[in-house]
């Protein structure tokens, strides 16, 4: 029975602390009925009842209108380098031909470097 009361007290304290932090960090535009300071005082004086009142009566719902929101780097086209033109589909043969051309150019450049020391 003592464990049950201990769990209830810990849950009540955690709920009250969460309500105080939520109230303290809430923007002024989303607080209804009382001022922020009065809500914090109410939650601290009446721990569980004040927290329940805060969540039911004190918080205004968030505006669902378009507003600034966080955009992660994957949502930012500037971070990704902007839109790119799609590359044409390359087959294995095209890649092999390109690799062969590059190797031939490298061999020709070596031959053109000048007289070899023999």
Residue, then its C-alpha position, 0 to 999 in steps of 0.5 A: x500500500x505504501x508503494x501505491x501511495x509513493x507512486x501516486x505522489x511521484x506522479x502528482x509531482x511530475x504532473x505538477x512540474x510538467x504543468x508549471x514548465x508548460x505554463x512558463x514556456x507558453x507564448x502569451x498569445x496562447x494563454x486564456x483566462x488569467x495571466x501567466x504568473x497567476x496560472x503558475x501560482x495556481x498550479x503551485x498552490x493547488x498542485x493536481x487541481x491547478x494543473x488540470x485547470x491549466x490544461x483544460x482552461x488555461x491553454x488555447x489551442x495552437x493556431x493552425x494557420x500558415x506560420x513559420x515552422x522548422x524545416x529540416x535540411x532535407x526539406x530545404x532545396x538550397x541545402x540540397x543544391x536546388x533542383x537538378x536536371x535528371x541525368x540521362x539513363x546510362x547503360x553499362x555499355x555507355x559507362x564501359x565505353x567512357x571508362x575505356x576512352x578515359x584510359x586511352x587518353x591517359x595512355x596517349x598523354x603518357x606517350x606524348x610526355x616526351x622522349x622516354x629515358x632508356 
